[in-house]
Amino acid sequence: MMVTTTLRQRLSDLFRADRAPAGYRPGVTLAHLRRNLGLATLEVDGVAFEIIERTESQLLMHLVLTEFVLRLPAATEGSASYEVHHSGTIRRNGIRVRCRSGNPALGRELQAQLLADTTLFQALMPLDFKRLRIDLHDQQWCVRLEHMGGSEVVNRLPAFRRYIALSPPQRTHLLQTLKGLQRLLSSF
């Protein structure tokens, strides 16, 4: 009985989600991304944002992903969470806002405003993002955008590391999207 418990504990420790993966170098991917962005500060045209690094473990590899985070005051009260994604099966043909929790009417209004803001729409359509989440909590908007670039793949077998750079056009679309979301959410 004692051997089984010890073995179970060791396996549990080995696969803990909160443990950093082997070979993870905190801050290295962020440094690559900051150079890649070419910005002295994390601010563009008065829009300040932060970048957060997180890891995603898989069997013999891990990913170091970066999220661009934008926090803004909200005129709207309440709590809500929305996911923004491209629509279309084969080709991107639009933008959809999905209500995860909270007021669905606010989500529909958010989608209508996204489609009406041509500058923001034109920046979002070619933007290669994995996740774009907009949360409302304590009269504050929090936008979390995870781009496909600005990340690192680390494999243990065979051993290699690869930083996936943010291309110049994607950099432009990303910064325009952050500015556009700041402009859009300031009206909510």
C-alpha positions in Angstrom: 0.0 0.0 0.0 2.8 2.4 0.9 4.7 1.7 -2.4 1.5 2.4 -4.4 1.0 5.8 -2.6 4.6 6.8 -3.1 4.6 5.8 -6.8 1.3 7.7 -7.3 2.8 10.8 -5.6 5.9 10.7 -7.7 3.9 10.4 -10.9 1.7 13.2 -9.7 4.8 15.4 -9.1 6.1 14.5 -12.5 3.0 15.7 -14.4 2.0 18.7 -12.3 0.6 21.5 -14.4 2.1 24.3 -12.3 5.6 23.0 -12.7 7.8 24.6 -15.3 8.8 22.3 -18.1 12.3 21.1 -18.4 14.4 23.4 -20.5 12.1 26.4 -19.9 14.1 29.7 -19.8 11.9 32.4 -18.2 12.0 35.7 -20.0 14.1 34.5 -23.1 11.1 34.4 -25.4 9.9 37.8 -24.1 13.3 39.3 -24.9 13.2 37.9 -28.5 9.7 39.3 -28.9 10.6 42.8 -27.6 13.5 42.9 -30.1 11.2 41.6 -32.7 8.6 44.4 -32.0 11.3 47.0 -32.1 9.6 49.2 -29.5 11.5 51.0 -26.7 8.4 50.8 -24.5 5.3 48.8 -24.6 3.2 51.7 -25.8 2.0 52.7 -29.2 0.2 56.0 -29.9 -0.8 56.3 -26.2 -2.0 52.7 -25.9 0.0 51.0 -23.2 0.0 47.2 -23.0 1.9 44.4 -21.4 3.2 41.0 -22.6 2.9 37.9 -20.5 4.7 34.7 -21.1 3.2 31.3 -20.4 4.1 27.7 -21.1 2.1 24.9 -22.5 3.6 21.4 -21.9 3.2 18.5 -24.2 4.7 15.0 -24.2 8.4 15.6 -25.2 8.1 19.3 -25.9 6.7 22.6 -24.7 5.6 25.8 -26.1 6.4 29.3 -24.7 3.5 31.5 -25.7 3.1 35.2 -25.3 -0.1 37.1 -24.7 -0.5 40.8 -25.3 -2.6 42.3 -22.5 -4.5 45.5 -22.7 -6.4 46.9 -19.6 -8.9 49.7 -19.9 -11.5 51.4 -17.7 -15.0 50.4 -18.5 -18.2 52.5 -18.3 -20.2 49.3 -18.2 -20.7 47.5 -14.9 -21.0 43.8 -14.5 -18.9 40.7 -15.4 -18.6 39.2 -18.8 -16.3 37.2 -21.0 -16.2 37.1 -24.8 -14.0 35.3 -27.3 -13.3 36.8 -30.7 -12.4 34.6 -33.6 -12.4 34.5 -37.4 -15.4 33.0 -39.2 -15.2 30.8 -42.3 -14.1 27.2 -42.7 -11.5 27.4 -45.3 -11.0 31.2 -45.8 -11.5 33.9 -43.3 -14.7 35.7 -44.1 -15.6 37.7 -41.0 -15.2 38.2 -37.3 -17.4 36.5 -34.6 -17.8 37.4 -31.0 -18.9 34.5 -28.8 -20.3 35.1 -25.3 -18.6 32.8 -22.8 -20.4 34.4 -19.8 -22.3 37.5 -18.9 -24.6 39.7 -21.0 -25.2 38.3 -24.5 -26.7 41.6 -25.7 -23.4 43.3 -24.9 -21.6 40.7 -26.9 -23.9 41.3 -29.9 -23.2 45.1 -29.6 -19.5 44.4 -29.3 -19.6 42.4 -32.6 -21.6 45.1 -34.3 -19.1 47.7 -33.3 -16.2 45.5 -34.4 -17.7 45.1 -37.9 -18.6 48.8 -38.1 -15.0 49.9 -37.2 -13.4 49.4 -40.7 -9.9 50.2 -39.5 -10.1 47.6 -36.7 -11.8 45.1 -38.9 -9.1 45.5 -41.6 -6.4 44.9 -38.9 -8.2 41.9 -37.4 -8.9 40.0 -40.6 -5.3 39.2 -41.6 -4.0 39.0 -38.0 -2.9 35.4 -37.2 -4.1 35.1 -33.6 -4.8 31.9 -31.7 -6.9 33.5 -29.0 -8.5 36.8 -28.5 -10.5 37.2 -25.3 -12.2 40.3 -23.9 -13.2 40.2 -20.3 -15.2 42.7 -18.2 -14.7 42.7 -14.5 -14.9 45.4 -11.8 -15.5 48.1 -14.4 -12.3 47.2 -16.2 -11.8 45.6 -19.7 -9.0 43.1 -20.1 -8.1 42.1 -23.6 -5.8 39.1 -24.0 -4.5 38.5 -27.5 -2.3 35.4 -28.2 -0.6 35.7 -31.5 0.8 32.7 -33.4 4.2 34.5 -33.7 6.3 35.7 -30.8 6.4 32.2 -29.4 9.0 29.5 -29.0 8.9 25.7 -29.6 11.2 23.6 -27.4 11.6 19.9 -28.2 13.5 17.4 -26.1 13.8 14.5 -28.6 15.3 15.5 -31.0 16.6 18.5 -29.1 15.9 21.8 -30.7 14.5 25.3 -29.9 12.9 27.6 -32.4 11.6 31.1 -31.9 8.7 31.9 -34.2 9.1 35.6 -35.2 6.4 38.1 -35.6 6.6 39.2 -39.3 6.6 42.9 -40.1 3.1 42.9 -41.6 1.8 40.9 -38.6 3.5 43.4 -36.2 1.6 46.2 -38.0 -1.7 44.4 -37.8 -1.2 43.5 -34.1 -0.4 47.1 -33.1 -3.3 48.5 -35.1 -5.6 45.9 -33.5 -4.5 46.9 -30.0 -5.1 50.6 -30.9 -8.5 49.8 -32.4 -9.6 47.7 -29.4 -8.6 50.5 -27.1 -10.6 53.0 -29.2 -13.6 50.6 -29.4 -13.8 49.6 -25.8 -13.5 53.2 -24.6 -17.1 53.7 -25.8 -18.4 50.8 -23.6 
